[in-house]
Amino acid sequence: TYFSQDYAQTAWIHSIVDCVTMLCAPLGSVVSNHFSCQVGIMLGGLLASTGLILGSFATSLKHLYLTLGVLTGLGFALCYSPAIAMVGKYFSRRKALAYGISMSGSGIGIFILAPVVQLLIEQFSWRGALLILGGFVLNLCVCGALMRPITLKDDQTTSEQNHVCRTETQGFQRASPSSTWTKEWVQTCLCGSLQQEYSFLLMSDFVVLAISVLFMAYGCSPLFVYLVPYALSIGVSHQQAAFLMSILGVIDIIGNITFGWLTDRRCLKNYQYICYFFAIGMDGLCYLCLPMLQSLPLLMPFACTFGYFDGAYVTLIPVVTAEIVGTTSLSSALGVVYFLHAVPYLVSPPIAGRLVDTTGSYTAAFLLCGFSMIFSSVLLGFARLVKKMRKTQLQFLAKESDPKLQLWTNGSVAYSVARELDQKDGESVAIAMLGSNPT
């Protein structure tokens, strides 16, 4: 309203900050891996606060793109991955509940700040509101200072290997600083380190997860931009529309904590992956129903349902990622996962805004987001079904085969089966195939 721009142009602010946050998530992992999580989060807090404060002096949308979008997004990127990865290092049991509690902060922010920012805008204009938020976000430096470092056995092993590699490289450089062989050795060490850190990129399970994240991220972002404008378009007041976002935030908190607690129970602990894509599918169905909801009493149950399952799958993203790649590579893997959110976060609000401006209604935008999230859920479910069928088939073949005959005639069969199956099942089946001679 202040700059007299349409939805499509204004939505780029939200898109850029989300895009840069996710696009630079690997940078946050790199900073935390090479320095510490404390350094990464405190530096991110300074950048995010600076972006908000400078944004309060903006004279055009382009200035807001750079300050509130790029600079603040970069600061959030340096904070996001390290903070989540630290939870995975601190907790081994009830990890989903730990993630749920820690990530409920975003829901608390939505609940508190939606009406508070509305009041700040009314009292101090949007410039004063951004200035106050800049000071508020500066508390990220305090949060970063409280991130006490912790070293795991896996981290010690990796750091020892890297130390040996660096020591040997320095020794060779002293011996023959201009040798071509030394340069090749350095390149080999660096490539080996990177290959070990990002070896999960070649895992089929991670590739499927990455593709599904692209579609899921496209669907989840526009609602937080367009729920309030949609409510206003059907006659809901400004305060009631802000109250809808507060409800969404509260239920998001409940979804974070209760779904994390539920999936840590013994009956559901082995089905966290299924719970993850079930929650994504439910949010997709909520999107499909949204165009039919034309009043505040109908929008409130929608906000509750969508908020709960949004908090649910957000909690399980680190859990599912850790299940696939392990704890040691979790920080790097989360950086890649959140990096994949970048492009969908960038393009989805402007595309939705263009559809709204073109069609004059929100129906097409919401339906596109809903089908995108449902496709993400179906893709994950189909991949899990195919993997289970292959595992059952390989186990059946392993039982039917003669272990001693396979040992002498085709020693690679056990290795192939172990590669195809999960690590634990693969070891047991391979040993069973080799019979009494597991060596």
C-alpha positions in Angstrom: 0.0 0.0 0.0 2.8 2.4 0.9 4.7 1.9 -2.4 1.5 1.5 -4.5 2.6 -1.9 -5.8 0.6 -5.1 -6.6 0.8 -8.5 -4.9 3.3 -10.0 -7.3 5.9 -7.2 -6.8 5.4 -7.0 -3.0 5.6 -10.8 -2.6 9.2 -10.8 -3.8 10.3 -9.4 -0.4 9.1 -12.5 1.4 10.4 -14.7 -1.4 13.9 -13.3 -1.4 14.3 -13.5 2.4 13.1 -17.2 2.4 15.1 -18.0 -0.8 18.4 -16.5 0.5 17.9 -18.2 3.9 17.6 -21.6 2.3 20.0 -20.9 -0.6 22.8 -20.0 1.8 22.0 -22.8 4.3 25.1 -24.8 3.2 27.1 -21.7 4.0 25.9 -21.8 7.6 27.0 -25.5 7.7 30.4 -24.6 6.4 30.9 -21.8 8.9 29.8 -24.0 11.8 32.0 -26.9 10.6 35.1 -24.8 10.2 34.7 -22.5 13.2 31.8 -23.3 15.6 28.0 -23.1 15.8 28.5 -20.2 18.2 30.4 -18.1 15.7 27.9 -18.9 12.9 24.8 -18.0 14.9 26.2 -14.8 16.4 27.5 -13.6 13.0 24.1 -14.4 11.5 22.3 -12.4 14.2 24.4 -9.3 13.4 23.6 -9.6 9.7 19.9 -10.2 10.2 19.5 -7.3 12.6 21.5 -5.0 10.3 19.2 -5.9 7.4 16.0 -5.1 9.3 17.4 -1.8 10.6 18.6 -0.7 7.2 15.2 -1.8 5.8 13.5 0.7 8.0 15.2 3.5 5.9 14.2 2.0 2.5 12.7 4.4 -0.1 11.6 1.8 -2.6 10.8 -1.9 -2.9 14.3 -2.5 -4.5 15.9 -1.3 -1.3 13.8 -3.7 0.7 14.8 -6.5 -1.7 18.4 -5.9 -0.8 18.1 -5.2 3.0 15.1 -7.0 4.3 15.5 -9.7 1.6 19.2 -10.5 0.9 21.0 -9.2 4.0 18.4 -10.5 6.6 18.0 -13.8 4.7 21.8 -14.3 4.8 21.9 -13.7 8.5 19.1 -16.2 9.1 20.9 -18.7 6.9 24.0 -18.6 9.1 21.8 -19.3 12.2 19.4 -21.9 10.8 21.4 -25.0 10.0 23.9 -24.8 12.9 21.0 -24.4 15.4 19.1 -27.4 14.1 22.3 -29.5 13.8 23.2 -28.8 17.5 20.0 -30.5 18.6 21.0 -33.6 16.7 24.3 -33.6 18.5 22.9 -32.9 22.0 20.2 -35.6 21.9 20.3 -39.3 20.8 17.1 -40.6 22.6 13.7 -38.9 22.0 15.3 -36.9 19.2 12.0 -36.1 17.5 10.6 -34.5 20.7 13.8 -32.5 21.1 13.5 -31.2 17.5 9.8 -30.5 18.1 10.5 -28.4 21.2 13.4 -26.4 19.7 11.6 -25.8 16.4 8.4 -24.7 18.1 10.1 -21.3 18.4 8.9 -20.4 14.9 5.3 -21.1 15.9 5.8 -19.0 19.0 7.1 -16.2 16.8 4.1 -16.4 14.5 1.7 -16.5 17.5 3.2 -13.5 19.3 4.5 -11.3 16.5 1.5 -11.4 14.2 -0.7 -9.2 16.4 2.3 -7.4 17.9 3.7 -6.3 14.5 0.2 -5.2 13.5 0.1 -3.0 16.6 3.6 -1.7 16.0 2.7 -0.7 12.4 -0.4 1.1 13.7 1.6 2.9 16.4 5.0 3.5 14.7 4.4 2.8 11.0 6.1 0.0 9.1 9.5 1.8 9.4 9.3 1.9 13.2 8.1 -1.7 13.3 11.2 -2.8 11.2 13.5 -0.8 13.5 12.1 -2.5 16.6 12.3 -5.9 15.0 15.9 -5.3 14.2 16.7 -4.8 17.8 14.6 -7.8 18.7 16.5 -10.1 16.2 19.8 -8.9 17.7 19.1 -11.3 20.5 20.2 -14.1 18.1 23.7 -13.2 19.2 22.7 -14.1 22.8 21.2 -17.4 21.6 24.4 -18.1 19.6 26.6 -17.5 22.7 24.6 -20.1 24.6 25.2 -22.8 22.0 27.8 -24.8 24.0 30.1 -26.8 21.7 30.0 -30.6 22.0 32.2 -33.2 20.4 31.0 -36.7 19.4 33.1 -39.8 18.8 32.3 -39.6 15.1 33.4 -36.0 15.0 36.6 -36.9 16.7 37.3 -39.6 14.2 36.6 -37.3 11.3 38.7 -34.5 12.8 41.6 -36.9 13.4 41.5 -38.0 9.8 41.5 -34.4 8.6 44.3 -33.5 11.0 46.4 -36.4 9.7 45.7 -35.3 6.1 46.7 -31.7 6.9 49.9 -32.8 8.7 51.0 -35.0 5.9 50.3 -32.3 3.4 52.3 -29.7 5.3 55.2 -32.2 5.6 55.2 -32.9 1.8 55.0 -29.1 1.1 58.1 -28.5 3.3 60.0 -31.3 1.6 59.1 -30.3 -2.0 57.1 -27.0 -2.1 57.1 -26.8 -5.9 56.5 -30.5 -6.6 53.6 -31.4 -8.9 53.2 -34.5 -6.9 52.6 -32.4 -3.7 49.9 -30.4 -5.5 48.2 -33.6 -6.6 48.4 -34.9 -3.0 46.7 -31.7 -1.7 44.0 -32.0 -4.3 43.4 -35.6 -3.4 43.1 -34.8 0.3 40.7 -32.0 -0.3 38.6 -34.0 -2.7 38.6 -36.9 -0.3 37.4 -34.7 2.5 34.6 -33.2 0.4 33.7 -36.6 -0.9 33.4 -38.0 2.6 31.4 -35.0 3.8 28.9 -35.0 0.9 28.9 -38.8 0.1 25.2 -38.9 1.0 24.4 -37.0 -2.3 24.8 -40.3 -4.1 22.3 -42.2 -1.9 19.0 -43.0 -3.7 17.0 -42.4 -0.6 18.4 -38.9 -0.2 17.8 -38.1 -3.9 14.1 -39.0 -3.5 13.9 -36.9 -0.4 15.5 -34.0 -2.2 13.0 -34.1 -5.1 10.1 -34.3 -2.7 11.4 -31.3 -0.8 11.3 -29.2 -3.9 7.5 -29.8 -4.4 6.8 -29.6 -0.7 8.6 -26.2 -0.4 6.7 -24.8 -3.3 3.4 -25.5 -1.6 4.1 -24.5 2.0 5.3 -20.9 1.4 2.4 -19.0 -0.2 -0.1 -19.6 2.6 2.0 -17.5 5.0 1.9 -14.7 2.4 -1.7 -14.9 1.3 -3.8 -16.2 4.2 -4.3 -12.7 5.6 -5.1 -11.1 2.2 -7.5 -14.0 1.4 -9.3 -13.5 4.7 -9.6 -9.8 4.0 -11.0 -10.5 0.6 -13.9 -12.5 2.0 -14.8 -9.8 4.6 -12.7 -10.6 7.6 -11.3 -7.6 9.6 -7.6 -6.9 9.9 -7.4 -7.9 13.5 -9.3 -11.1 12.9 -7.0 -11.9 10.0 -4.0 -11.4 12.2 -5.7 -13.6 14.8 -5.9 -16.3 12.2 -2.1 -16.2 11.9 -1.8 -16.4 15.6 -4.0 -19.5 15.7 -1.8 -21.0 13.0 1.3 -20.2 15.1 -0.1 -21.7 18.3 -1.2 -24.9 16.6 2.1 -25.0 14.8 3.8 -25.1 18.3 1.4 -27.9 19.4 2.2 -29.8 16.2 5.9 -29.4 16.7 5.9 -30.8 20.3 3.1 -33.4 20.3 3.9 -34.9 16.9 7.6 -35.2 17.9 6.5 -36.8 21.2 4.1 -39.2 19.4 6.6 -40.3 16.8 9.2 -41.0 19.6 6.8 -43.6 21.1 7.7 -47.2 20.6 4.7 -47.9 18.4 5.6 -45.1 15.9 9.3 -44.8 16.2 9.9 -47.1 13.2 7.3 -45.2 11.2 8.6 -41.7 11.4 9.2 -41.6 7.6 5.6 -42.6 7.0 4.4 -40.0 9.5 6.4 -37.4 7.7 4.9 -37.8 4.3 1.4 -38.3 5.8 1.7 -34.8 7.4 2.7 -33.3 4.1 -0.2 -34.9 2.3 -2.7 -33.6 5.0 -1.4 -30.0 4.4 -2.0 -30.6 0.7 -5.6 -31.6 1.3 -6.1 -28.6 3.5 -5.0 -26.4 0.6 -7.5 -28.0 -1.7 -10.4 -27.2 0.7 -9.3 -23.6 1.4 -11.1 -22.0 -1.6 -14.4 -23.3 -0.3 -14.0 -21.7 3.1 -15.7 -18.2 2.9 -16.0 -17.1 6.6 -14.0 -16.8 9.7 -15.7 -19.7 11.6 -14.6 -22.0 8.6 -11.1 -20.5 8.4 -10.3 -21.2 12.0 -10.5 -25.0 11.8 -8.5 -24.8 8.6 -5.8 -22.8 10.4 -5.8 -25.4 13.2 -5.4 -28.3 10.9 -2.9 -26.8 8.5 -0.8 -25.4 11.4 -0.7 -28.7 13.2 0.5 -30.8 10.3 2.9 -28.0 9.2 4.5 -28.2 12.6 4.5 -32.0 12.4 6.4 -32.4 9.1 8.8 -29.5 9.9 9.8 -31.3 13.1 10.4 -34.5 11.2 12.6 -33.1 8.5 15.9 -33.4 10.6 14.8 -36.7 11.9 14.1 -38.2 8.5 17.3 -36.7 7.1 19.3 -38.1 10.0 17.7 -41.5 9.4 19.0 -41.5 5.8 22.5 -39.9 6.2 23.4 -40.5 9.9 24.4 -38.0 12.6 27.9 -37.2 11.4 26.8 -35.8 8.0 23.6 -34.3 9.4 24.8 -30.6 9.4 25.9 -30.9 5.7 22.8 -32.8 4.7 20.5 -30.3 6.4 22.3 -27.5 4.6 21.6 -29.3 1.3 17.9 -30.0 2.3 17.3 -26.4 3.2 19.2 -25.2 0.2 16.6 -27.1 -1.9 13.9 -25.0 -0.4 15.4 -21.9 -2.0 14.1 -21.9 -5.5 10.5 -22.9 -4.6 10.5 -20.3 -1.8 11.7 -17.7 -4.4 9.2 -18.4 -7.1 6.1 -19.7 -5.4 4.7 -16.5 -3.8 5.2 -14.4 -7.0 3.6 -17.1 -9.1 0.7 -17.3 -6.7 0.5 -13.5 -6.8 0.5 -13.5 -10.6 -2.3 -16.1 -10.5 -4.3 -13.9 -8.1 -3.8 -10.8 -10.2 -4.7 -12.6 -13.4 -7.7 -14.6 -12.3 -9.0 -12.2 -9.6 -9.3 -15.0 -7.1 -7.1 -17.2 -4.9 -8.5 -20.5 -6.0 -5.9 -21.4 -8.7 -3.0 -20.4 -6.5 -4.2 -22.5 -3.6 -5.0 -25.5 -5.8 -1.6 -25.5 -7.4 0.1 -25.4 -3.9 -2.2 -28.2 -2.7 -1.4 -30.5 -5.6 2.3 -29.8 -5.3 2.4 -30.9 -1.6 0.2 -34.0 -2.4 2.7 -35.0 -5.2 5.6 -34.7 -2.7 3.8 -37.0 -0.3 2.8 -39.5 -3.0 6.4 -39.6 -4.3 7.8 -40.4 -0.8 5.2 -43.1 -0.2 5.8 -44.7 -3.6 9.6 -44.7 -3.1 9.2 -46.4 0.3 6.9 -49.0 -1.2 9.3 -49.8 -4.0 12.2 -50.1 -1.5 10.2 -52.4 0.7 9.3 -54.6 -2.2 12.9 -54.8 -3.4 14.1 -55.6 0.2 11.5 -58.4 0.5 12.5 -59.8 -2.9 16.2 -59.8 -2.0 15.6 -61.4 1.4 13.6 -64.1 -0.3 16.4 -64.7 -2.8 19.0 -64.8 0.0 17.0 -67.4 1.9 16.5 -69.5 -1.3 20.1 -69.5 -2.3 22.7 -72.1 -1.0 25.2 -70.1 1.2 28.3 -72.3 0.6 27.6 -72.6 -3.2 27.2 -68.8 -3.4 30.4 -68.3 -1.4 32.5 -70.3 -3.8 30.7 -69.6 -7.1 29.8 -66.0 -6.8 31.4 -64.2 -3.9 29.9 -60.8 -4.9 26.3 -61.8 -4.2 26.5 -61.1 -0.5 28.1 -57.8 -1.2 25.4 -56.9 -3.7 22.7 -57.8 -1.3 24.3 -55.8 1.5 24.5 -52.8 -0.8 20.8 -53.1 -1.8 19.5 -53.4 1.7 19.7 -51.1 4.7 23.0 -51.3 6.6 21.7 -53.4 9.5 19.7 -55.8 7.4 22.4 -56.0 4.8 25.0 -57.2 7.4 22.8 -59.9 8.8 21.7 -61.2 5.3 25.3 -61.2 4.0 26.5 -63.2 7.0 23.6 -65.6 6.6 24.4 -66.1 2.9 28.1 -66.7 3.8 27.0 -69.4 6.3 29.6 -70.5 8.8 32.4 -68.6 7.1 31.5 -64.9 7.5 35.0 -63.8 6.6 
